[in-house]
Amino acid sequence: MRALGLMTCCTVLLAGCSFTTAGGLTECETSVDCNANQVCSSGFCLPQPEGCGEVFGPANATNPIAIGAALPLTNSDGADESEVQALNSIKLAIGEVNQRQGINGRQFLLYICDTRSDPNRAREQADWLVNEKDVPVVFASGSGQTIAASAVTIPAGALLMTHTATSPDLATLSDRPSQGGPGLVWRTAPSDTLQGRIIGELLKGNRTVNEPTQPFVSIDNTVIAYVDDPYGQGLSGETLEALTPTPVVTARYNRNEDVSAAVSVINDRNPDITVMVGFSEDNAKIISQLVSRGRTGLKWFFTDASKDPGLFTSLGNNRSQVEGAYGTAPAQARLNSNAYVQFRSRFGSTYNNADPGQFSFTAHAYDAMYLVALGTAYAVGADANNPQPITGARIAEGLTRVTPAAGVAAPAFELGFQNFLEARQEMSRGTIINVTGASGDLDFDNATGEAPSEYELWKVENGTFKTVQLINPAAD
């Protein structure tokens, strides 16, 4: 490290720099020169936001393509297993792309921040990523946190990509650049307008379930318990609308706070089934508190945020209460899809034989990174000697070229390492291509940056999540 003179120190004091002995400002060449809770930015050691610090990728590579992630890797119960595995999916895709020389010889470097499931932290971390680290892309997760991050990524001109945010609110964000062009918020997770519709069809008995006996018969008394944030509000509202005119009572609560009011509603109502629109740690608290009141053997229906082994961990001795419960999520385990089978094989061999189908949104996260890579190839262009700037707007423009118009023939590629070199080349030329991901077809609406999806109906069986069937949402 080198200490600057007092005059230089005074000049940059307001930038928030750290001081060493005798008031000297710490100067650096790389982050190795800084303290553990600092990063080297523009030649000076600056404090990084709490929760940031992990970096994945070739830190010593020449001129890497830096991108960022602000993800809820922990919650009030500790590690969020689904989010950790979704990040692993992003890392897997980055590793595969970097092994193939990245984009125009430049490899991807990922700055990782843990939001701890707090939208305010997500916004602060996204601000640091786009304004201090100058990343053109930020990965976000969770509807509330993605919306919070968008408040800083959109003005900064960065692309915001999410693999989990399903709230219908995302489609209403004003994310188009002032100079025109496609929006800057994209997602591989489908909107909850579709999931709510499917839950309604199932609970009203309008869909046949691939089970020996139909599990949703004589459902005349339903409670929807939901987390009071954009995710819970959106999905509970869509589900309530889909269940009409069936009698339904709703109960809301704040994430990681007191759930006793929702517990009382379920206890007093004694419903035929309770739809749990929330995260695994809160759902486990609700169920455990009901058990403590003597309410056992209740019937549960979960949504995508609870397809997480952390549900069983949080329930502890009460895990038997959810045995046989059903739930829905954007489809993961597509065993008839080569793209998914290849992803599952690579994921398992990389992460201790873990099954990505036991978590929500792992395939969507893997696809999200490959889409960012292809969008970046478009942004750079075909002339290796005269590369174009990599900006969020240019990557977004590239993403409008992965879904051809209806009836238009286009080269077809599965997302993953097998087809990446060819797909990268076509995208750099500006060719419109047609991609299929591990998570499905990904036929994007370029006006909203979202794609429809199949859903899976899953069932808790022997402490695991078993896919019962795949369901296509009914057309509007």
Summary of the structure (lengths in Angstrom):
residues: 476
radius of gyration: 23.3
end to end distance: 62.5
largest distance: 79.6
contacts: 1701
relative contact order: 0.12
helix: 39%
strand: 21%
